[in-house]
Amino acid sequence: MFPRLKIDLSKIKTNLDKVTSIVTKAGCSIMIVTKVVCADKEIVKIVEQNESVEFYADSRIENLESITNTKKKKVLLRLPMISDAARVVKCSDISLNSEIETIKALDKEAKSQSTTHKIILMIDLGDLREGLYYTNEEQIYDTVKQVLELKNVELYGIGVNLTCYGAIIPKNENLSILADFARKIEEKFSIKLQVISGGNSSSLHLIEKNQLPKAINNLRIGEAFYLANETAYSNKIEGMHDDALILEAEIIELKEKPSLPVGESGVDAFGQKPVYEDRGVIKRAILAIGRQDIDTDSLTPLDEKIEILGASSDHMILDVTNSDKNYKLGDIISFKLGYSATLKAFTSKYVNREYI
């Protein structure tokens, strides 16, 4: 059944073993982020078997709920909703937080469930997503003080997110600010933080350069695991597979047509005004997949002479004019996936999965 996502589990395992080795040899624990694959059960089985992985991490509580019978800790990556506090405490061991009122709600729910919920307090080092802003030290210390006064919440550590919103690259300089906050918090409040989480796959390049601050003892890894890609400079990681995940879609129309639409041009189905290049008459293939299922900007055809022209909700249009292969109706076109395409492919219920 197409469209289909082919998942090579042996390559997934190789990638996991490699990235885990890189992170643990740097003295860090590793959180494997399951969000992008929606906690796919077959991939989770592979992660479960790797004893070096201490944590599952996901931004969706539903995905954490689906991971059962595990000895690994479960971490909620997206800041919790106050309205979801009871579910967060029940289904995750640790959550990332930046709002004291939310933390107090978690404390209340943890008390009612006769448990202790761990939190990682997020510090914003300039990427401008979640976290207490790093220049406001008084607010950071006041929040720590209030957290330590709670009975059913444990300050497990501090962390940072970089690259995901502001595209700020992790450096020794900015991660050293996080490390310095950890030292000051420990000294000021006479405590020991278990985790100083220095970001995601974009921090891996610092390990290779031996520039990861020594105090950083945890990384949250997703894209590097699945796609063999460090995300600071988009470099492939040596010894890993960037084709563990392959998308396949079927040709449902194959015709020669002009490359320019005819008539007055308005906006497309997504409210955008497209621009077209006049290439004369070209050989166009339409695939049975569209933007409801995939991000076409995050796909790379395995046939390098194919060009993606665009897509509507349900159709993707390709220029196959220059391909050496004589494609026919019903043929299958294969693609490597970037992060965004991977996220959409696993999320869509219309994309089938095949494990090899």
C-alpha positions as CSV (number, residue, x, y, z in Angstrom):
1,M,0.0,0.0,0.0
2,F,1.3,3.4,-1.0
3,P,2.4,5.9,0.1
4,R,4.7,3.9,2.2
5,L,7.5,4.6,4.7
6,K,10.1,1.9,4.6
7,I,11.9,1.6,8.0
8,D,15.2,-0.3,8.0
9,L,15.4,-1.5,11.6
10,S,19.0,-2.7,11.2
11,K,20.1,0.7,10.1
12,I,18.1,2.3,12.9
13,K,19.9,0.1,15.4
14,T,23.3,1.0,13.9
15,N,22.5,4.7,14.1
16,L,21.4,4.3,17.8
17,D,24.5,2.5,18.8
18,K,26.7,5.0,17.0
19,V,25.1,8.2,18.4
20,T,24.8,6.7,21.9
21,S,28.5,5.9,21.8
22,I,29.4,9.4,20.8
23,V,27.3,11.0,23.6
24,T,28.2,8.6,26.4
25,K,31.9,8.7,25.6
26,A,31.6,12.5,26.1
27,G,30.4,11.8,29.7
28,C,26.8,12.6,29.0
29,S,23.6,10.6,29.5
30,I,21.3,10.5,26.5
31,M,17.6,11.2,26.1
32,I,16.3,9.6,22.9
33,V,13.6,11.8,21.5
34,T,10.7,9.7,20.2
35,K,8.5,12.6,19.0
36,V,9.5,12.7,15.3
37,V,8.5,9.0,14.9
38,C,5.5,9.3,17.2
39,A,7.0,6.7,19.5
40,D,6.9,4.1,16.8
41,K,6.6,0.7,18.6
42,E,9.3,-1.1,16.5
43,I,11.8,1.7,17.0
44,V,11.0,1.9,20.7
45,K,11.8,-1.8,20.9
46,I,15.3,-1.1,19.6
47,V,15.8,1.8,22.0
48,E,14.6,-0.3,24.9
49,Q,17.3,-2.9,24.2
50,N,20.1,-0.3,24.4
51,E,21.2,-0.1,28.0
52,S,23.1,3.1,27.5
53,V,19.9,5.0,26.9
54,E,18.5,6.2,30.2
55,F,15.6,8.3,29.0
56,Y,12.8,8.5,26.5
57,A,11.9,12.1,25.7
58,D,8.8,13.3,23.9
59,S,6.8,16.5,23.5
60,R,3.5,14.6,23.3
61,I,2.2,13.0,26.5
62,E,0.2,10.5,24.3
63,N,3.5,9.1,23.0
64,L,4.9,8.7,26.5
65,E,1.7,6.9,27.5
66,S,2.3,4.4,24.7
67,I,5.7,3.5,26.0
68,T,5.0,0.8,28.7
69,N,7.0,-1.8,30.7
70,T,10.2,0.2,30.6
71,K,12.8,0.8,33.2
72,K,14.0,4.0,31.4
73,K,12.8,7.4,32.7
74,K,10.2,9.2,30.6
75,V,10.6,12.9,30.0
76,L,8.0,15.4,28.8
77,L,9.8,17.9,26.5
78,R,7.1,20.4,25.8
79,L,6.3,22.7,28.8
80,P,3.3,21.1,30.6
81,M,-0.2,22.6,30.4
82,I,-1.6,23.4,33.9
83,S,-4.8,21.8,32.8
84,D,-2.9,18.5,32.0
85,A,-0.9,18.4,35.3
86,A,-2.4,15.2,36.6
87,R,-1.7,13.4,33.4
88,V,1.8,14.7,33.2
89,V,2.6,13.5,36.7
90,K,1.1,10.1,36.0
91,C,2.7,9.4,32.6
92,S,6.1,11.1,32.9
93,D,8.9,10.9,35.5
94,I,10.4,14.3,34.5
95,S,9.2,17.4,32.7
96,L,10.8,20.5,31.3
97,N,9.5,23.7,33.0
98,S,9.8,27.4,33.1
99,E,6.7,28.7,34.8
100,I,6.5,28.5,38.6
101,E,2.7,28.3,38.6
102,T,2.8,25.2,36.4
103,I,5.4,23.7,38.7
104,K,3.2,24.4,41.7
105,A,0.3,22.6,39.9
106,L,2.6,19.6,39.3
107,D,3.5,19.6,43.0
108,K,-0.2,19.6,44.0
109,E,-0.9,16.7,41.6
110,A,2.2,14.8,42.7
111,K,1.0,15.1,46.3
112,S,-2.5,13.8,45.4
113,Q,-0.8,10.8,43.6
114,S,1.5,10.2,46.5
115,T,4.6,10.6,44.4
116,T,7.4,13.0,43.6
117,H,7.7,14.6,40.1
118,K,11.1,15.7,38.8
119,I,11.6,18.8,36.8
120,I,14.3,20.3,34.6
121,L,14.2,24.1,34.8
122,M,14.8,25.6,31.4
123,I,17.1,28.6,30.9
124,D,16.8,30.6,27.6
125,L,20.3,31.5,26.4
126,G,19.0,33.6,23.5
127,D,17.2,31.2,21.1
128,L,14.0,32.7,22.4
129,R,11.9,29.6,22.8
130,E,11.2,28.3,26.3
131,G,13.1,29.2,29.5
132,L,13.8,31.8,32.1
133,Y,15.9,34.5,30.2
134,Y,19.5,34.2,31.2
135,T,20.2,37.9,31.9
136,N,17.5,37.9,34.6
137,E,19.5,36.0,37.3
138,E,17.3,37.3,40.1
139,Q,14.3,35.6,38.5
140,I,16.2,32.4,38.0
141,Y,17.3,32.2,41.6
142,D,13.9,33.2,42.9
143,T,12.3,30.4,40.8
144,V,14.8,27.9,42.1
145,K,14.1,29.0,45.7
146,Q,10.3,28.5,45.2
147,V,10.8,25.1,43.6
148,L,13.0,23.9,46.5
149,E,10.3,24.9,49.0
150,L,7.8,22.4,47.3
151,K,7.4,19.0,48.9
152,N,6.4,16.8,45.9
153,V,8.5,18.3,43.1
154,E,12.3,17.7,42.9
155,L,14.6,20.1,41.0
156,Y,16.3,17.4,38.9
157,G,18.4,19.8,36.8
158,I,18.5,22.7,34.5
159,G,18.6,22.7,30.7
160,V,18.6,24.7,27.5
161,N,17.1,24.5,24.1
162,L,19.0,25.9,21.1
163,T,18.6,25.9,17.3
164,C,14.9,24.9,17.2
165,Y,13.4,28.4,17.0
166,G,16.0,31.1,16.8
167,A,18.5,28.8,15.0
168,I,21.2,29.8,17.6
169,I,24.0,27.3,17.4
170,P,25.3,25.8,20.6
171,K,28.9,27.0,21.3
172,N,31.2,26.5,24.2
173,E,30.5,30.2,25.1
174,N,26.7,30.0,25.4
175,L,26.7,26.5,27.0
176,S,29.3,27.7,29.5
177,I,26.6,30.1,30.7
178,L,24.3,27.2,31.5
179,A,27.2,25.4,33.2
180,D,27.9,28.5,35.3
181,F,24.3,28.8,36.3
182,A,24.4,25.1,37.5
183,R,27.5,25.8,39.6
184,K,26.0,29.0,41.1
185,I,22.7,27.2,41.9
186,E,24.4,24.3,43.6
187,E,26.6,26.6,45.6
188,K,23.8,29.1,46.5
189,F,21.3,26.5,47.6
190,S,23.7,23.7,48.8
191,I,22.2,21.1,46.4
192,K,23.4,18.8,43.7
193,L,21.8,18.9,40.2
194,Q,21.5,15.5,38.6
195,V,21.2,16.8,35.0
196,I,22.6,19.7,33.1
197,S,21.0,19.2,29.8
198,G,22.9,21.0,27.0
199,G,20.5,20.8,24.1
200,N,19.8,18.5,21.2
201,S,21.5,17.1,18.1
202,S,22.9,20.5,17.3
203,S,25.3,20.2,20.3
204,L,27.0,17.1,18.8
205,H,29.5,19.1,16.8
206,L,31.0,20.3,20.1
207,I,31.8,16.8,21.1
208,E,33.8,16.2,17.9
209,K,35.7,19.5,18.5
210,N,36.2,18.7,22.2
211,Q,34.4,22.0,23.1
212,L,31.4,20.7,25.1
213,P,31.7,22.2,28.6
214,K,32.6,19.5,31.1
215,A,29.6,20.3,33.3
216,I,27.1,19.4,30.6
217,N,26.1,15.9,31.3
218,N,23.0,15.2,29.2
219,L,21.9,15.7,25.6
220,R,18.5,15.2,24.0
221,I,18.9,13.4,20.7
222,G,16.3,12.9,17.9
223,E,17.3,14.0,14.4
224,A,20.9,12.7,14.6
225,F,19.6,9.3,15.6
226,Y,17.0,8.9,12.8
227,L,18.6,10.9,10.0
228,A,22.3,10.7,10.8
229,N,22.5,14.5,10.8
230,E,23.9,16.9,13.3
231,T,21.7,19.9,13.2
232,A,24.0,22.8,13.9
233,Y,25.6,22.8,10.4
234,S,23.6,19.9,8.8
235,N,26.6,17.7,8.5
236,K,26.2,13.9,8.1
237,I,27.6,11.9,11.0
238,E,30.3,9.5,9.8
239,G,29.4,5.8,10.3
240,M,25.6,6.4,10.4
241,H,22.8,5.9,7.8
242,D,20.9,8.7,6.3
243,D,18.6,6.3,4.5
244,A,17.2,4.3,7.4
245,L,13.8,5.9,6.5
246,I,12.7,6.0,2.8
247,L,9.4,7.3,1.5
248,E,7.8,5.7,-1.5
249,A,4.9,7.0,-3.5
250,E,3.1,5.8,-6.7
251,I,2.8,7.7,-10.0
252,I,-0.9,8.2,-10.7
253,E,-0.5,10.5,-13.8
254,L,2.3,10.8,-16.3
255,K,1.9,13.3,-19.1
256,E,3.7,15.9,-21.1
257,K,2.3,19.4,-20.3
258,P,3.5,23.0,-20.4
259,S,5.5,24.1,-17.4
260,L,3.5,27.4,-17.1
261,P,-0.1,27.4,-16.0
262,V,-2.5,29.1,-18.4
263,G,-4.8,31.9,-17.4
264,E,-4.9,34.6,-14.7
265,S,-2.9,33.5,-11.7
266,G,-4.3,33.9,-8.1
267,V,-3.3,32.0,-5.0
268,D,-3.0,28.3,-4.5
269,A,-4.8,26.0,-2.1
270,F,-2.6,27.2,0.8
271,G,-3.1,30.9,0.1
272,Q,0.3,31.3,-1.5
273,K,1.0,33.0,-4.9
274,P,3.3,30.5,-6.7
275,V,6.0,31.4,-9.2
276,Y,6.7,29.2,-12.1
277,E,9.7,28.8,-14.5
278,D,9.0,28.5,-18.2
279,R,10.7,25.3,-19.2
280,G,8.6,24.6,-22.2
281,V,6.8,21.3,-22.4
282,I,8.0,18.9,-19.7
283,K,7.3,15.3,-18.6
284,R,5.3,15.6,-15.4
285,A,4.6,12.8,-12.9
286,I,1.9,13.2,-10.3
287,L,2.3,11.1,-7.1
288,A,-0.5,10.0,-4.7
289,I,0.8,11.9,-1.8
290,G,0.5,15.6,-0.8
291,R,1.0,18.3,1.8
292,Q,-1.5,16.7,4.1
293,D,1.0,13.9,4.5
294,I,4.4,15.2,3.8
295,D,6.6,18.4,3.6
296,T,7.8,18.4,0.0
297,D,10.5,20.9,0.8
298,S,12.0,18.3,3.1
299,L,12.3,15.5,0.5
300,T,15.2,14.4,-1.7
301,P,14.4,12.0,-4.6
302,L,16.8,9.1,-4.8
303,D,16.8,9.7,-8.5
304,E,18.9,12.8,-8.6
305,K,17.5,13.8,-12.0
306,I,14.0,14.2,-10.7
307,E,12.9,17.7,-9.5
308,I,9.9,18.3,-7.2
309,L,7.8,21.1,-8.7
310,G,5.3,21.4,-5.9
311,A,2.3,19.9,-4.2
312,S,-1.4,20.4,-3.3
313,S,-3.1,18.6,-0.4
314,D,-3.2,15.3,-2.1
315,H,-0.9,15.4,-5.1
316,M,2.8,15.9,-5.6
317,I,4.1,17.0,-9.0
318,L,7.5,16.1,-10.3
319,D,9.5,17.0,-13.4
320,V,10.9,13.7,-14.6
321,T,12.0,15.0,-18.0
322,N,15.7,14.6,-17.5
323,S,15.7,11.2,-15.7
324,D,17.6,8.3,-17.3
325,K,14.7,6.0,-16.3
326,N,11.7,5.7,-18.5
327,Y,9.0,6.0,-15.8
328,K,5.6,4.5,-16.3
329,L,2.2,4.8,-14.7
330,G,2.2,2.9,-11.5
331,D,5.9,3.1,-10.9
332,I,7.2,4.0,-7.4
333,I,9.4,7.0,-6.7
334,S,11.6,6.9,-3.6
335,F,12.8,9.8,-1.4
336,K,15.1,10.4,1.5
337,L,13.5,12.5,4.2
338,G,14.5,15.5,6.2
339,Y,13.3,16.2,9.7
340,S,10.1,18.0,8.7
341,A,9.1,15.3,6.2
342,T,9.9,12.6,8.8
343,L,7.7,14.3,11.3
344,K,4.8,14.5,8.9
345,A,5.2,11.0,7.5
346,F,5.0,9.4,10.9
347,T,2.1,11.6,12.0
348,S,0.0,11.0,9.0
349,K,-2.4,8.0,9.3
350,Y,-2.4,7.9,5.5
351,V,1.3,6.9,5.2
352,N,1.7,3.2,5.7
353,R,4.8,1.7,7.4
354,E,6.9,-1.2,6.3
355,Y,9.7,-2.6,8.5
356,I,12.6,-4.3,6.8
